[in-house]
């Protein structure tokens, strides 16, 4: 039987072999909520930025005809989560992380008819969030269709978390917020991005 914490999150000792464990208590608690759906890495570096925690969710859908070996209508959706620790983040920090997202759009996305969407979510774990930064995150929106949507879309979003104060603020597209609010249980109040992708495929 899988061991769980009081909020239903699997404990670190119950993780499958190969899932990293973080020395940071907060990040390790977050990882305990993510590892069932995301491939996780520690100390991930990309575009000159170091992220103590990185996660990737990949969903691939394909239809079968007559035999499982005969497939068609492939679609793929990915979400990349980058977690950084900044004691007092500024607007310049958000600009810098946004630039990382834009660079990865060019480096990582292969635009074709099988690409449904790629999401880049930047999570800032802070000691404090100024009102200006909170407003910037809450109002942030960056979703772009690729070739008028024929090659899917990409989206950048932000999440700011202050664990010591049990507070967070998220961009409208940052569905992952609950995973980072480790001080409260996860509840499902509306469809996740994954749910919406699967619903789109079923149409």
C-alpha positions as CSV (number, residue, x, y, z in Angstrom):
1,X,0.0,0.0,0.0
2,X,1.3,3.5,-0.9
3,X,2.0,5.7,2.1
4,X,0.4,9.1,2.1
5,X,0.6,12.3,4.1
6,X,-2.6,13.7,5.7
7,X,-3.4,15.6,2.5
8,X,-3.3,12.5,0.4
9,X,0.1,13.3,-1.1
10,X,2.5,10.3,-1.5
11,X,5.4,10.5,0.9
12,X,9.0,10.7,-0.4
13,X,9.7,7.1,0.8
14,X,6.9,5.7,-1.5
15,X,8.3,7.2,-4.7
16,X,9.4,4.9,-7.4
17,X,13.0,4.3,-8.0
18,X,14.6,7.0,-10.0
19,X,12.4,9.8,-8.8
20,X,14.6,12.5,-7.3
21,X,14.4,13.6,-3.7
22,X,15.1,17.3,-2.9
23,X,17.1,18.5,0.2
24,X,14.7,21.4,0.4
25,X,11.6,20.4,2.4
26,X,9.2,22.6,0.4
27,X,10.4,21.5,-3.1
28,X,10.4,17.9,-2.0
29,X,6.8,18.2,-0.9
30,X,5.9,19.7,-4.3
31,X,7.8,16.9,-6.1
32,X,5.7,14.4,-4.1
33,X,2.6,15.9,-5.7
34,X,4.0,16.1,-9.2
35,X,5.9,12.8,-9.8
36,X,2.9,10.7,-10.8
37,X,2.3,12.9,-13.9
38,X,5.6,14.7,-14.5
39,X,9.1,13.6,-15.2
40,X,11.2,15.5,-12.7
41,X,14.8,16.6,-12.6
42,X,16.9,18.4,-10.0
43,X,19.3,21.3,-10.7
44,X,18.2,21.7,-14.3
45,X,20.0,24.3,-16.4
46,X,18.7,25.7,-19.7
47,X,19.2,29.0,-21.5
48,X,21.7,30.1,-18.9
49,X,19.2,29.8,-16.0
50,X,19.4,27.2,-13.2
51,X,16.2,25.7,-11.9
52,X,16.3,23.6,-8.7
53,X,13.2,21.7,-10.0
54,X,12.1,21.0,-13.5
55,X,9.2,18.9,-14.6
56,X,7.8,17.8,-18.0
57,X,4.4,16.4,-18.7
58,X,3.9,14.8,-22.2
59,X,0.6,13.6,-23.5
60,X,0.5,11.8,-26.9
61,X,-2.8,10.7,-28.5
62,X,-3.1,8.6,-31.6
63,X,-6.0,6.8,-33.2
64,X,-5.8,3.2,-34.4
65,X,-7.3,1.7,-37.5
66,X,-7.9,-2.1,-37.9
67,X,-4.7,-3.0,-35.9
68,X,-2.8,-1.2,-33.2
69,X,0.3,-1.0,-35.4
70,X,-1.7,1.2,-37.9
71,X,-2.0,4.6,-36.4
72,X,-3.1,8.0,-37.6
73,X,-4.2,11.4,-36.2
74,X,-1.3,11.8,-33.8
75,X,-1.4,14.8,-31.5
76,X,1.0,15.8,-28.7
77,X,0.8,18.3,-25.9
78,X,3.6,19.1,-23.5
79,X,4.0,21.2,-20.3
80,X,7.3,22.3,-19.0
81,X,7.5,23.5,-15.4
82,X,10.5,25.5,-14.2
83,X,10.9,26.3,-10.5
84,X,13.3,29.0,-9.4
85,X,14.0,30.5,-5.9
86,X,14.2,34.3,-5.7
87,X,13.8,35.9,-2.3
88,X,12.3,39.2,-3.6
89,X,11.5,38.8,-7.4
90,X,11.2,41.9,-9.5
91,X,9.6,42.8,-12.8
92,X,13.1,42.3,-14.4
93,X,13.1,38.8,-13.2
94,X,9.8,38.1,-14.9
95,X,11.1,39.7,-18.1
96,X,14.2,37.4,-17.9
97,X,12.2,34.3,-17.4
98,X,9.8,35.3,-20.1
99,X,12.8,35.6,-22.5
100,X,13.8,32.0,-21.5
101,X,10.3,30.8,-22.5
102,X,10.5,32.6,-25.9
103,X,13.9,31.1,-26.5
104,X,12.7,27.6,-25.7
105,X,9.8,28.1,-28.0
106,X,12.2,28.4,-30.9
107,X,14.6,25.6,-29.6
108,X,12.1,23.0,-28.4
109,X,8.9,23.2,-30.5
110,X,8.7,21.4,-33.8
111,X,5.7,23.1,-35.4
112,X,3.7,20.7,-37.5
113,X,0.2,19.3,-37.7
114,X,0.8,16.8,-34.8
115,X,1.7,19.6,-32.3
116,X,-1.3,20.6,-30.3
117,X,0.3,22.8,-27.6
118,X,3.4,23.5,-25.5
119,X,3.1,25.2,-22.1
120,X,6.0,26.9,-20.3
121,X,5.2,27.6,-16.6
122,X,7.7,29.5,-14.5
123,X,7.3,29.1,-10.8
124,X,8.9,31.6,-8.5
125,X,9.4,30.5,-4.9
126,X,9.9,33.7,-2.9
127,X,10.3,35.1,0.6
128,X,8.0,37.9,-0.3
129,X,6.1,39.2,-3.4
130,X,5.6,42.9,-3.9
131,X,2.2,44.2,-4.9
132,X,3.7,45.1,-8.3
133,X,5.0,41.6,-8.9
134,X,1.7,40.1,-7.7
135,X,-0.2,42.2,-10.2
136,X,2.2,41.4,-13.0
137,X,1.8,37.7,-12.4
138,X,-2.0,37.8,-12.0
139,X,-2.4,39.7,-15.2
140,X,0.2,37.9,-17.3
141,X,-1.0,36.3,-20.5
142,X,1.1,35.0,-23.4
143,X,-0.6,32.6,-25.7
144,X,0.3,32.4,-29.4
145,X,-1.1,30.4,-32.2
146,X,1.4,28.8,-34.5
147,X,0.5,29.2,-38.2
148,X,-3.0,30.3,-37.3
149,X,-3.4,27.3,-35.1
150,X,-2.7,24.7,-37.7
151,X,0.5,23.8,-35.9
152,X,-1.0,24.3,-32.4
153,X,0.0,26.9,-29.9
154,X,2.4,27.8,-27.2
155,X,1.8,29.5,-23.9
156,X,3.9,31.1,-21.1
157,X,2.5,31.5,-17.6
158,X,3.8,32.4,-14.1
159,X,3.2,31.3,-10.6
160,X,4.5,33.1,-7.5
161,X,4.5,31.2,-4.2
162,X,5.5,32.4,-0.7
163,X,5.4,29.1,1.3
164,X,6.2,30.8,4.7
165,X,3.1,33.0,4.3
166,X,0.9,30.2,2.7
167,X,0.1,32.5,-0.2
168,X,0.4,32.2,-4.0
169,X,-0.6,34.1,-7.1
170,X,-1.0,32.7,-10.6
171,X,-1.4,33.7,-14.2
172,X,-4.8,32.6,-15.6
173,X,-3.2,29.7,-17.5
174,X,-1.1,28.4,-14.6
175,X,-3.2,25.3,-13.8
176,X,-0.5,23.8,-11.6
177,X,-1.0,26.2,-8.7
178,X,-2.6,23.7,-6.3
179,X,0.4,21.4,-6.5
180,X,2.5,24.2,-5.0
181,X,0.1,25.0,-2.2
182,X,1.3,22.1,-0.1
183,X,-0.2,23.5,3.1
184,X,-3.7,22.5,1.8
185,X,-5.2,19.4,0.1
186,X,-5.6,19.3,-3.6
187,X,-9.2,19.7,-4.7
188,X,-10.6,19.5,-8.3
189,X,-12.9,22.5,-8.9
190,X,-12.5,22.8,-12.7
191,X,-11.0,20.9,-15.6
192,X,-7.2,20.8,-15.8
193,X,-5.2,21.6,-18.9
194,X,-4.8,17.8,-19.4
195,X,-8.6,17.3,-19.1
196,X,-9.2,20.1,-21.7
197,X,-6.7,18.5,-24.1
198,X,-8.3,15.1,-23.8
199,X,-11.7,16.7,-24.3
200,X,-10.5,18.4,-27.4
201,X,-9.2,15.1,-28.8
202,X,-12.5,13.4,-28.2
203,X,-14.4,15.8,-30.4
